[in-house]
Amino acid sequence: MLTTLETNVKVLIVDDSAIVRKILSNQLEQQRGIEVVGTAPDPFIARDKIIALEPDVLTLDVEMPRMDGITFLRKLMQYHPMPVIILSSLTPKGSKMALEAMSAGAIDVISKPGPAYSVREACTELVEKIKAASRAKINKQAFAVSSAPVEKLSLAETTNKIFAIGASTGGVQALTQVLSALPANSPGTLVVQHMPAKFTASFAARLNSECEMEISEAKDGDHVVPGRVLIAPGGFHMMLQRSGANYYVAVKDGPPVCRQRPSVELMFNSVAKYAGANAIGAILTGMGDDGATGLLNMRNAGAHTVAQDEASCVVFGMPKEAIARGGAEKIVSLQSVAKTLISFAQ
């Protein structure tokens, strides 16, 4: 900590963007009273540098690989409390993410103004915040391990949203209509269609030739990224997972869920758990109740949810059950599903 006004404040910059790290380092090094002692591209490297370099203040991004910034902040405040300033495009003043960062222990939050090159615009404000943070008194007892909150598995907000779509009887035609109406830059999309093994690969290939998005049968570990649709392979479950701010899928064997494998229920539940309010779910035509409770779990986790209406369904089973259980925020015709998904994503 500072003992006199002339003592330099030692700063460690944590951001996965090499451009942002370079710009911040260059700008801050030109400021009197500030010394950038190091940078780190992710929380794991940051952890080691905190011990080795003993910075006075940390600047921390939210969306990073391996571990997101909010999760790292919570762990840091439990085991090594220190002044942290969140610098992210996800933290405009008053946003849910800004409030989450503050409750996790951040001294202050600053919103990145936009593309990496414009980070310079935030540096004047950042310098003032860093100097103020260096004088802050951290209440170590407030973040003690014994009183730490249960770790959340979904972030309040992420840059990339996720579409999760489930269908069964009549779903081949329904999915073709929905996916072909989505633009190439749509959120990463997970699809469970009840279909036997070996059929899903050819179904995905056919859709890929007809749609703007890249569509493929999912493989274990595939990343969920904008512009890409992953279809659960027949005979295997597909579940969303998260590493830091990055999403990927786990494709696993296992007993049927809701009498189905792949199961919409299992996929929806994993999306509720790891994506929360960053997801949009849709349940389309199909027999039975697979996905009905899962869609409700998504809605309860903050996600937007859509069910196909009876008039446009081949079989009004899965959507009917989802609606009856309160899982559908909106009920729309098949021709309006894609438009509704896009509207929610925006």
FENRA-V472335 format. One record per helix or strand of 3 or more residues. SS is the DSSP state (a for helix, b for strand). FROM is the first residue (numbers start at 1). TO is the last residue. Records with the same first field share a line. If there is no record, write none. Layout:
BEGIN
SS = FROM-TO, FROM-TO
END
This chain:
BEGIN
b = 9-14, 34-40, 57-60, 83-88, 108-111, 162-167, 188-193, 214-217, 228-231, 237-244, 246-252, 279-283, 304-308, 330-332
a = 18-29, 43-53, 69-79, 96-104, 116-134, 140-143, 145-147, 171-180, 200-210, 264-274, 276-278, 292-300, 310-312, 318-324, 334-345
END
